[in-house]
Amino acid sequence: MVSALGPAISYRRRTTDEYNRKIIELVREVGHINARMVKIALDLDTVPASRVLGDLVARKILVKTSEAQRGPAVTYGPGEKFPQKRTRARRG
């Protein structure tokens, strides 16, 4: 159905960097994240959302913060390599 629109609509593929920035921003605001939040925020299906989270865990940007092994109860928080928020130097 969407393909019938052809060039009438533009498609934009998001990069991994954009996904990472969005997830980091959410974790900073809320303190944690789960797969459902990733699916909604990034408009992804279950498998791609799991891959994004798995990559961030493997890179130690996120760490699992729950006892749950699978499903929506698994939560993630900042890991040891979670980027620190940059502060602006004051000029004065």
C-alpha positions as a printed NumPy array, in Angstrom:
array([[  0.   ,   0.   ,   0.   ],
       [  2.716,   2.499,   0.963],
       [  4.788,   1.386,  -2.025],
       [  2.   ,   2.617,  -4.304],
       [  2.793,   6.164,  -3.174],
       [  6.287,   5.778,  -4.62 ],
       [  8.174,   9.071,  -4.742],
       [  5.258,  10.986,  -3.204],
       [  6.666,  10.287,   0.24 ],
       [ 10.26 ,  10.418,   1.33 ],
       [ 11.947,   7.677,   3.29 ],
       [ 14.617,   8.296,   5.849],
       [ 16.614,   5.5  ,   7.327],
       [ 17.847,   6.174,  10.836],
       [ 21.411,   5.427,  11.799],
       [ 22.676,   3.506,  14.802],
       [ 24.069,   6.778,  16.171],
       [ 20.609,   8.331,  16.13 ],
       [ 19.159,   5.314,  17.939],
       [ 21.926,   5.413,  20.543],
       [ 21.494,   9.137,  21.186],
       [ 17.737,   8.741,  21.648],
       [ 18.14 ,   5.823,  24.079],
       [ 20.831,   7.641,  26.078],
       [ 18.586,  10.699,  26.279],
       [ 15.687,   8.57 ,  27.564],
       [ 17.864,   6.868,  30.178],
       [ 19.068,  10.283,  31.369],
       [ 15.478,  11.507,  31.72 ],
       [ 13.871,   8.415,  33.253],
       [ 16.831,   6.581,  34.8  ],
       [ 16.13 ,   3.289,  33.019],
       [ 14.728,   1.848,  29.801],
       [ 13.111,  -1.378,  28.611],
       [ 12.442,  -2.951,  25.224],
       [  8.903,  -1.58 ,  25.049],
       [ 10.164,   1.984,  25.532],
       [ 12.744,   1.426,  22.769],
       [ 10.093,   0.026,  20.423],
       [  7.868,   3.063,  20.952],
       [ 10.593,   5.723,  20.914],
       [ 12.364,   4.368,  17.835],
       [  9.335,   2.881,  16.048],
       [ 10.949,  -0.564,  15.863],
       [  9.663,  -4.121,  16.023],
       [ 10.704,  -6.494,  18.804],
       [ 13.769,  -8.064,  17.172],
       [ 15.437,  -4.814,  16.03 ],
       [ 14.749,  -3.223,  19.437],
       [ 16.396,  -6.204,  21.148],
       [ 19.405,  -5.92 ,  18.861],
       [ 19.831,  -2.225,  19.646],
       [ 19.663,  -2.921,  23.39 ],
       [ 21.978,  -5.929,  23.07 ],
       [ 24.566,  -3.831,  21.253],
       [ 24.47 ,  -1.138,  23.946],
       [ 24.856,  -3.778,  26.676],
       [ 27.76 ,  -5.433,  24.825],
       [ 29.478,  -2.034,  24.581],
       [ 28.845,  -1.459,  28.337],
       [ 26.838,   1.692,  27.66 ],
       [ 23.841,   0.031,  29.309],
       [ 23.656,  -2.649,  31.979],
       [ 20.723,  -4.87 ,  32.919],
       [ 19.203,  -3.602,  36.165],
       [ 16.5  ,  -6.221,  36.718],
       [ 16.407,  -9.869,  37.715],
       [ 14.161, -10.759,  34.77 ],
       [ 15.83 , -12.654,  31.946],
       [ 13.317, -12.028,  29.153],
       [ 10.3  ,  -9.976,  28.295],
       [  9.023,  -6.529,  29.185],
       [ 10.192,  -6.752,  32.806],
       [ 13.862,  -6.53 ,  31.762],
       [ 15.142,  -3.039,  32.466],
       [ 18.449,  -1.392,  31.652],
       [ 20.298,   1.522,  33.229],
       [ 23.568,   3.373,  32.684],
       [ 26.623,   1.135,  32.324],
       [ 30.272,   1.896,  33.011],
       [ 30.724,   3.499,  29.575],
       [ 27.488,   5.508,  29.654],
       [ 28.369,   8.951,  28.276],
       [ 28.587,  11.678,  30.865],
       [ 26.509,  14.743,  30.24 ],
       [ 28.66 ,  17.519,  28.923],
       [ 28.689,  20.743,  30.843],
       [ 29.381,  24.054,  29.253],
       [ 32.251,  26.093,  30.567],
       [ 31.084,  29.411,  31.912],
       [ 32.65 ,  32.484,  30.51 ],
       [ 32.988,  35.306,  32.741]])
